[in-house]
Amino acid sequence: MSHNKEQQQEQVFVPSLPLEPGDRYGILSDFDPGTRTLPAGFQIAPPFRAIQVDIVFEKDVAVTLRDGVTIHVDVFRPAGSEKAPVIVAWSPYGKGQGTSRSVMGIFGLVGLDNAVVSGLAKFEGPDPAYWCAHGYAVCNPDIRGVAHSEGDSVLWDRQEGRDCHDLIEWLAVQDWCSGKVAMSGTSYLAVAQWFTAAEQPPHLAAINPWEGVSDVYRDLVMRGGMPDTGFARQLQDNSFWGNNQKEDIVTEAERYPLMGELWENKIPRFDQITVPAYVVASYSNTLHTAGTFRAWRRMASEEKWLRIHNTQEWPDYYDEANVEDLRRFFDHYLKGEDNGWEQTPRVRYSLLDLEGGDRINQPAGEFPPEGVISTKYYLDGRSRTLNLEQPSAAVPVAYDSQGNPNLASFTVRFDEETVLVGYPKAHLWVEARGSDDMDLFVLVQKLSERGTPLQEFTVPNHSAMLHDVTEHGSSVLRYKGAPGQLRVAARHLDGALSTEDIPAHSFDRAEKLKPGEIAEIEIDLLPVGLLFHPGEHLRLVISSQSPLGGMMPGLREYVPQNSGQHVIHTGGDQASYLQLPVKAAE
């Protein structure tokens, strides 16, 4: 057993890539300070929507942070003398990137028409064309170390929260600002909101995190205790372009594989988040789902709402009805409008049917909803089924971790309509033969009445190319079930963070297996909302390799560190089970 407290963890920095012309830069990327007015009807480029009202565009405004570092921001605000609340889109992606070929290509990949935005929006952020027309300003910063902003850039930690705190307080006292500031956006723009809100800037009135990790160690670089850094490398290599240095999080993960001070600094202080929050999540984003639900559960805000949609975050974020829904939230908290927002159900969740019958916007007061019972389905190694009764006979199931098949699965058939909504977990007794560790992957799948695995694209594009990129990988674009993963040496549970339904591992020690040792482990799976019709099946897969592949197109996939045989013990004194959140029939 090795604990990490003795090792001093320090951030690692490498030179940033210099700013060079290319596909990733948009029309507004040049450094060109000054104020101009974009007239109603202005269109920045042919594919994009025109703006509806005159917009004052302040470009490359210098803002000095508390430590003397100067960053540069773009501000879009409605013309006229009326003071406006402002929405901040905080990320390292270029503030003029909305018209870049790279962003247009991403919209094309998922099947979004570029005409849904004006090209003035940051990637994954609020569109000034819409918000300025409704009396809001939008602030797009180039954050510390990015583009022409000073300093060294960091990746998701409390430094970002302090920096954004300072920007919010600067914005609030500008003569055009009403003094109310909000934040909105998906992915990186969501993550920044947890860190910023925890710093409690006095003028931050509301946040809108639309899917994002909330623990860099657990969600990004060491998922399940495995050095699964493919997306971290892509993020690090393809962002943070500037003149100074950027954090090398991949090297940090290699150097510090156990939880310690560096990684703890990359977990927001959820108990300090008290601002009103409208959180948006999905079951299907294998990068963001766990972190979004964790943050929503743990944040201290008394006024917090959760909406769980049934697609991918970009189509959901720019959907007209969802933008209008968000405006009701912001109008209430930033403009003081008595519009009935507080009557909105605290939770609106989806149930995935995977055969065209998804149910969305199901109202509830909490998540999991009222009436959900955590139910144990025991693995039976003899029949390879999942059963409510614990098998009396002990029957181990083994597979060769390097063989074909390199997995074992168990199924259950539902005789009546069954709704699963909440947090599943696998409680397993496992043994490694010929090794002292195991990288384990689990997946809960829905099968049709005839036993066929059911899947669903999460984006509007259903083309042959999307079939190709999601065949093995790009799991955020195609939902195949609820995954989980754990390196067995990292099985130690964190007593303060774990609950009966959601195990959380401490990741501060490595406990290798002894020969013949049978270890009791718990693996958290992503939350589910799944609807089963009579005759349909659920399948639990336990494997030595991820059934889903990488999260994003083109990622270098993690290669599990497995050898020898994996043994799953079932029945008797070592009765492994899958715990499912079953909603009682109404």
Secondary structure, 3 states (H helix, E strand, C coil): CCECCCCCCCCCEEECCCCCCCCCCCCCCCCCCEEEEECCCCCCCCCCCCCCCCEEEEEEEEEECCCCCEEEEEEEEECCCCCEEEEECCCCCCCCHHHCHHHHHHHHHHCCCHHHCCCCCCCCCCCHHHHHHCCCEEEEEECCCCECCCCCECCCCHHHHHHHHHHHHHHHCCCCEEEEEEEEEECHHHHHHHHHHHCCCCCEEEEEEECCCCCHHHHHHCHHHCCCCHHHHHHHHHCCCECCEEECHHHHHHHCCCCCHHHHCCCCCHHHCCCCEEEEEECCCCCCHHHHHHHHHHCCCCCEEEEEECCCHHHHHHCHHHHHHHHHHHHHHHCCCCCCHHHCCCEEEEEECCCCCCEEEEEECCCCCCCEEEEEEEEECCCCEEECCCCCCCCCEEEECCCCCCEEEEEEECCCCEEEEECCEEEEEEEEECCCCCEEEEEEEEECCCCCECCEECCCCCCHHHHHHHCCCCHHHEECCEEEEEEHHHCCECCCCCCCCCCCECCCECCCCCCCCCEEEEEECCCEEEEECCCCEEEEEEECCCCCCCCCCCCCCCCCCCCCEEEEECCCCCCCEEEEEEECCC
